[in-house]
Amino acid sequence: MRVLGVHGVGNFRTGESSAEAARSLALIWRAALEMRLADCGLETAVAYFADLLRPAGKQGAADDLDDLDGFALELAREWFEALKPPQEIAAGPGTWPIRQAVSWLAQSRSLGKVPTERFVARFFKEVATYLEEPTGAARVSARARVAQAWAQHRPQIIIAHSLGSVVTYEALWERTEINVDLLITIGSPLALPHAVFPRLQPGPEVRTPGRPPGVRKWVNLADPGDIVAIPPGGISQNFAGVDVDRHTLISAFDFHLAKNYLASRQLADAVRGLAAQGESCESPVAEESPGHGRPP
Protein backbone atom coordinates (compact mmCIF):
# COMPACT_ATOMS: atom_id res chain seq x y z
CA MET A 1 0.00 0.00 0.00
CA ARG A 2 1.20 3.48 -0.81
CA VAL A 3 1.04 5.99 2.03
CA LEU A 4 1.68 9.72 1.91
CA GLY A 5 2.43 11.42 5.20
CA VAL A 6 2.06 15.14 5.84
CA HIS A 7 4.02 16.21 8.90
CA GLY A 8 3.13 18.68 11.64
CA VAL A 9 5.06 21.42 13.44
CA GLY A 10 8.66 21.18 14.57
CA ASN A 11 9.99 19.22 11.60
CA PHE A 12 12.43 21.67 10.05
CA ARG A 13 15.58 19.70 9.20
CA THR A 14 18.74 21.80 9.28
CA GLY A 15 21.23 21.18 6.51
CA GLU A 16 18.88 19.17 4.28
CA SER A 17 17.19 20.20 1.08
CA SER A 18 13.41 19.83 0.94
CA ALA A 19 13.80 16.60 -1.03
CA GLU A 20 16.33 15.20 1.45
CA ALA A 21 14.13 16.17 4.39
CA ALA A 22 11.13 14.46 2.79
CA ARG A 23 13.14 11.26 2.39
CA SER A 24 14.44 11.42 5.97
CA LEU A 25 10.96 11.88 7.38
CA ALA A 26 9.60 9.09 5.18
CA LEU A 27 12.05 6.67 6.80
CA ILE A 28 10.97 7.78 10.28
CA TRP A 29 7.27 7.50 9.43
CA ARG A 30 7.68 4.10 7.82
CA ALA A 31 9.55 2.74 10.87
CA ALA A 32 6.74 3.91 13.16
CA LEU A 33 3.98 2.54 10.91
CA GLU A 34 5.70 -0.83 10.63
CA MET A 35 5.53 -1.30 14.39
CA ARG A 36 2.06 -2.73 13.67
CA LEU A 37 1.85 -2.83 9.88
CA ALA A 38 5.09 -4.53 8.82
CA ASP A 39 3.11 -7.15 6.89
CA CYS A 40 1.33 -4.61 4.70
CA GLY A 41 4.17 -3.83 2.29
CA LEU A 42 3.95 -0.09 2.88
CA GLU A 43 5.50 2.32 0.42
CA THR A 44 5.81 5.52 2.44
CA ALA A 45 6.52 9.07 1.29
CA VAL A 46 6.21 12.38 3.13
CA ALA A 47 5.21 15.81 1.80
CA TYR A 48 7.67 18.23 3.41
CA PHE A 49 6.85 21.90 3.94
CA ALA A 50 8.56 22.91 7.21
CA ASP A 51 11.16 24.98 5.35
CA LEU A 52 8.37 27.21 4.03
CA LEU A 53 7.44 28.25 7.59
CA ARG A 54 10.87 29.58 8.59
CA PRO A 55 11.03 33.39 8.28
CA ALA A 56 14.19 34.70 6.66
CA GLY A 57 16.84 35.53 9.24
CA LYS A 58 15.30 33.31 11.93
CA GLN A 59 16.53 29.89 10.92
CA GLY A 60 18.15 29.36 14.30
CA ALA A 61 15.56 31.14 16.43
CA ALA A 62 14.81 29.51 19.76
CA ASP A 63 11.30 28.33 20.58
CA ASP A 64 10.40 30.98 23.12
CA LEU A 65 7.08 32.63 23.92
CA ASP A 66 8.76 36.05 23.75
CA ASP A 67 9.46 35.38 20.07
CA LEU A 68 5.76 35.23 19.18
CA ASP A 69 4.45 38.12 17.11
CA GLY A 70 1.04 39.72 17.51
CA PHE A 71 -0.86 37.28 15.30
CA ALA A 72 0.79 34.24 16.88
CA LEU A 73 -0.11 35.55 20.34
CA GLU A 74 -3.69 36.08 19.18
CA LEU A 75 -3.89 32.45 18.05
CA ALA A 76 -2.32 31.25 21.30
CA ARG A 77 -4.89 33.16 23.36
CA GLU A 78 -7.74 31.76 21.27
CA TRP A 79 -6.32 28.24 21.76
CA PHE A 80 -6.05 28.76 25.50
CA GLU A 81 -9.65 29.97 25.77
CA ALA A 82 -10.73 26.72 24.10
CA LEU A 83 -9.02 24.80 26.93
CA LYS A 84 -11.45 26.49 29.37
CA PRO A 85 -8.93 27.76 31.94
CA PRO A 86 -9.91 28.75 35.49
CA GLN A 87 -11.20 32.29 35.80
CA GLU A 88 -8.30 33.37 37.99
CA ILE A 89 -5.91 33.17 35.03
CA ALA A 90 -5.38 36.84 34.24
CA ALA A 91 -5.93 38.41 30.86
CA GLY A 92 -3.66 41.11 29.54
CA PRO A 93 -1.14 42.17 26.92
CA GLY A 94 2.07 40.40 25.97
CA THR A 95 3.06 36.87 26.86
CA TRP A 96 2.31 37.01 30.59
CA PRO A 97 -1.21 35.48 30.39
CA ILE A 98 0.12 32.80 28.02
CA ARG A 99 2.87 31.96 30.50
CA GLN A 100 0.26 31.69 33.24
CA ALA A 101 -1.80 29.49 30.95
CA VAL A 102 1.13 27.19 30.23
CA SER A 103 1.95 26.91 33.94
CA TRP A 104 -1.65 25.95 34.71
CA LEU A 105 -1.75 23.50 31.81
CA ALA A 106 1.57 21.87 32.73
CA GLN A 107 0.53 21.47 36.35
CA SER A 108 -3.00 20.22 35.65
CA ARG A 109 -1.79 17.62 33.12
CA SER A 110 1.50 16.68 34.77
CA LEU A 111 3.57 18.12 31.94
CA GLY A 112 6.95 19.78 32.14
CA LYS A 113 6.59 23.56 32.11
CA VAL A 114 9.67 24.31 29.98
CA PRO A 115 8.97 21.74 27.20
CA THR A 116 5.30 22.82 27.17
CA GLU A 117 6.33 26.46 26.70
CA ARG A 118 8.66 25.46 23.88
CA PHE A 119 5.98 23.39 22.18
CA VAL A 120 3.39 26.18 22.41
CA ALA A 121 5.89 28.72 21.04
CA ARG A 122 6.91 26.44 18.18
CA PHE A 123 3.35 25.44 17.35
CA PHE A 124 1.92 28.94 17.18
CA LYS A 125 4.88 30.43 15.31
CA GLU A 126 4.43 27.89 12.53
CA VAL A 127 0.61 27.96 12.57
CA ALA A 128 0.64 31.78 12.43
CA THR A 129 3.06 31.74 9.49
CA TYR A 130 0.73 29.40 7.62
CA LEU A 131 -2.60 31.05 8.50
CA GLU A 132 -1.67 34.73 8.50
CA GLU A 133 -2.58 35.40 4.86
CA PRO A 134 -5.33 33.46 3.01
CA THR A 135 -3.22 33.59 -0.17
CA GLY A 136 0.19 33.99 1.44
CA ALA A 137 3.26 32.41 -0.10
CA ALA A 138 3.76 29.86 2.69
CA ARG A 139 0.14 28.74 2.54
CA VAL A 140 0.00 28.40 -1.23
CA SER A 141 3.39 26.69 -1.46
CA ALA A 142 2.69 24.22 1.38
CA ARG A 143 -0.55 23.10 -0.29
CA ALA A 144 1.33 22.76 -3.57
CA ARG A 145 3.89 20.47 -1.89
CA VAL A 146 1.07 18.13 -0.82
CA ALA A 147 -0.42 18.12 -4.32
CA GLN A 148 3.00 17.49 -5.89
CA ALA A 149 3.74 14.62 -3.52
CA TRP A 150 0.36 13.07 -4.30
CA ALA A 151 0.97 13.36 -8.05
CA GLN A 152 4.37 11.74 -7.69
CA HIS A 153 3.42 8.86 -5.37
CA ARG A 154 -0.31 8.35 -6.05
CA PRO A 155 -1.01 7.07 -2.53
CA GLN A 156 -4.10 5.16 -1.48
CA ILE A 157 -3.78 6.65 2.02
CA ILE A 158 -2.87 10.11 3.28
CA ILE A 159 -1.96 10.45 6.95
CA ALA A 160 -1.80 14.08 8.09
CA HIS A 161 -0.52 15.13 11.51
CA SER A 162 -1.17 18.33 13.44
CA LEU A 163 -0.73 21.45 11.24
CA GLY A 164 -0.24 19.02 8.35
CA SER A 165 -3.93 18.13 8.61
CA VAL A 166 -4.83 21.78 7.99
CA VAL A 167 -2.48 21.99 5.00
CA THR A 168 -3.85 18.69 3.65
CA TYR A 169 -7.50 19.62 4.15
CA GLU A 170 -7.06 22.86 2.23
CA ALA A 171 -5.00 21.17 -0.49
CA LEU A 172 -7.64 18.47 -1.01
CA TRP A 173 -10.38 21.05 -1.42
CA GLU A 174 -8.21 23.21 -3.68
CA ARG A 175 -7.15 20.26 -5.88
CA THR A 176 -10.34 18.22 -6.17
CA GLU A 177 -8.65 15.92 -8.68
CA ILE A 178 -6.72 14.39 -5.77
CA ASN A 179 -8.30 11.03 -4.97
CA VAL A 180 -7.45 8.79 -2.01
CA ASP A 181 -9.20 5.82 -0.46
CA LEU A 182 -8.45 6.90 3.09
CA LEU A 183 -7.58 10.15 4.84
CA ILE A 184 -6.37 9.76 8.43
CA THR A 185 -5.95 12.95 10.45
CA ILE A 186 -4.02 12.60 13.72
CA GLY A 187 -3.64 15.18 16.47
CA SER A 188 -5.55 17.62 14.28
CA PRO A 189 -6.41 21.23 15.23
CA LEU A 190 -8.88 21.58 12.32
CA ALA A 191 -11.80 22.12 14.69
CA LEU A 192 -9.96 24.52 17.03
CA PRO A 193 -12.52 27.30 17.50
CA HIS A 194 -11.55 30.90 16.70
CA ALA A 195 -7.88 30.05 16.08
CA VAL A 196 -8.09 27.59 13.16
CA PHE A 197 -11.61 26.53 12.17
CA PRO A 198 -12.93 29.93 11.00
CA ARG A 199 -9.66 30.64 9.17
CA LEU A 200 -9.80 27.63 6.85
CA GLN A 201 -9.81 28.42 3.13
CA PRO A 202 -12.38 28.68 1.81
CA GLY A 203 -13.96 29.44 5.15
CA PRO A 204 -17.17 28.06 6.70
CA GLU A 205 -19.05 31.12 5.42
CA VAL A 206 -18.24 30.09 1.83
CA ARG A 207 -18.50 26.29 1.93
CA THR A 208 -19.92 23.89 4.48
CA PRO A 209 -16.85 22.14 5.96
CA GLY A 210 -16.76 18.46 5.15
CA ARG A 211 -14.90 15.52 3.74
CA PRO A 212 -13.04 16.59 0.58
CA PRO A 213 -14.70 15.23 -2.58
CA GLY A 214 -11.76 13.04 -3.58
CA VAL A 215 -11.62 11.23 -0.22
CA ARG A 216 -13.57 7.96 0.09
CA LYS A 217 -13.20 7.65 3.88
CA TRP A 218 -12.06 10.04 6.62
CA VAL A 219 -10.79 8.78 9.99
CA ASN A 220 -9.74 11.21 12.72
CA LEU A 221 -7.73 10.05 15.73
CA ALA A 222 -6.98 12.14 18.81
CA ASP A 223 -5.54 11.34 22.20
CA PRO A 224 -7.71 12.91 24.94
CA GLY A 225 -4.54 14.44 26.39
CA ASP A 226 -3.54 16.09 23.11
CA ILE A 227 -3.58 19.82 23.79
CA VAL A 228 -3.85 20.61 20.07
CA ALA A 229 -6.67 18.23 19.04
CA ILE A 230 -9.46 20.16 20.71
CA PRO A 231 -12.33 20.29 21.38
CA PRO A 232 -12.98 16.55 21.86
CA GLY A 233 -15.28 15.37 19.07
CA GLY A 234 -14.87 18.70 17.30
CA ILE A 235 -13.96 17.17 13.93
CA SER A 236 -17.14 15.13 13.58
CA GLN A 237 -19.24 17.95 15.06
CA ASN A 238 -17.94 20.61 12.67
CA PHE A 239 -17.19 18.65 9.48
CA ALA A 240 -19.68 16.64 7.43
CA GLY A 241 -18.74 13.20 6.16
CA VAL A 242 -16.29 12.17 8.89
CA ASP A 243 -16.57 8.38 9.07
CA VAL A 244 -14.66 7.80 12.31
CA ASP A 245 -13.72 10.31 15.04
CA ARG A 246 -11.98 8.51 17.90
CA HIS A 247 -10.67 10.21 21.03
CA THR A 248 -8.92 7.34 22.77
CA LEU A 249 -5.60 6.87 24.53
CA ILE A 250 -2.74 6.81 22.06
CA SER A 251 0.21 7.20 24.41
CA ALA A 252 0.63 7.74 28.14
CA PHE A 253 3.47 10.13 27.27
CA ASP A 254 4.18 12.48 24.35
CA PHE A 255 0.55 12.33 23.28
CA HIS A 256 0.96 14.76 20.36
CA LEU A 257 4.04 13.04 18.95
CA ALA A 258 3.49 11.78 15.40
CA LYS A 259 5.36 8.50 15.83
CA ASN A 260 3.09 7.46 18.70
CA TYR A 261 -0.01 8.04 16.59
CA LEU A 262 1.61 6.23 13.67
CA ALA A 263 2.46 3.19 15.80
CA SER A 264 -0.95 3.06 17.50
CA ARG A 265 -3.41 0.19 17.32
CA GLN A 266 -6.15 2.64 16.34
CA LEU A 267 -4.32 3.79 13.23
CA ALA A 268 -3.35 0.24 12.31
CA ASP A 269 -7.01 -0.76 12.57
CA ALA A 270 -7.97 2.00 10.12
CA VAL A 271 -5.33 0.90 7.62
CA ARG A 272 -6.28 -2.77 7.96
CA GLY A 273 -9.91 -1.84 7.41
CA LEU A 274 -8.91 -0.52 4.00
CA ALA A 275 -6.73 -3.57 3.40
CA ALA A 276 -9.70 -5.83 4.03
CA GLN A 277 -11.29 -4.27 0.92
CA GLY A 278 -8.68 -5.71 -1.40
CA GLU A 279 -5.12 -4.80 -0.38
CA SER A 280 -2.58 -7.34 0.85
CA CYS A 281 -2.32 -7.13 4.63
CA GLU A 282 -2.26 -10.07 7.00
CA SER A 283 -3.72 -10.44 10.47
CA PRO A 284 -2.60 -7.91 13.09
CA VAL A 285 0.20 -8.68 15.52
CA ALA A 286 -0.57 -9.48 19.15
CA GLU A 287 -2.24 -6.59 20.92
CA GLU A 288 -0.47 -4.43 23.50
CA SER A 289 -2.08 -2.27 26.10
CA PRO A 290 -3.14 0.87 24.20
CA GLY A 291 -0.89 3.85 24.51
CA HIS A 292 2.04 2.24 26.32
CA GLY A 293 4.07 0.80 23.43
CA ARG A 294 6.44 3.56 22.37
CA PRO A 295 8.49 3.06 19.20
CA PRO A 296 12.24 3.35 19.67
Number of C-alpha atoms within 10 A of each C-alpha: 16 15 26 25 29 29 26 27 20 13 13 18 16 10 8 13 12 18 11 13 21 22 18 16 21 23 14 14 24 22 19 22 24 17 20 20 25 16 14 20 13 16 13 23 25 29 29 29 27 21 18 19 20 17 13 7 7 8 12 8 11 12 19 15 23 13 15 21 14 13 16 24 22 17 19 25 19 16 23 18 15 16 16 8 12 10 7 7 13 12 14 9 10 15 19 14 16 23 17 15 23 20 17 17 19 17 12 9 10 9 16 13 16 12 12 16 20 14 17 21 22 21 20 25 26 21 23 22 19 23 22 14 13 15 12 12 13 22 22 17 16 24 22 19 20 27 20 13 19 23 12 10 15 17 22 18 23 29 23 27 28 24 26 30 26 27 29 28 22 21 22 22 19 16 16 12 12 19 20 22 14 22 29 22 28 27 29 27 27 28 24 23 18 15 25 19 19 15 17 19 22 15 14 15 10 8 9 12 20 17 19 25 15 17 20 15 19 21 22 26 26 28 23 21 21 21 22 23 25 23 19 18 17 18 29 18 12 18 15 13 18 18 13 15 19 18 18 14 20 30 23 14 13 15 21 24 17 20 21 23 28 26 25 25 23 22 24 18 14 19 22 19 14 18 15 12 8 8 14 14 19 13 10 15 12 6 8 10 10 14 20 14 16 17 14 7
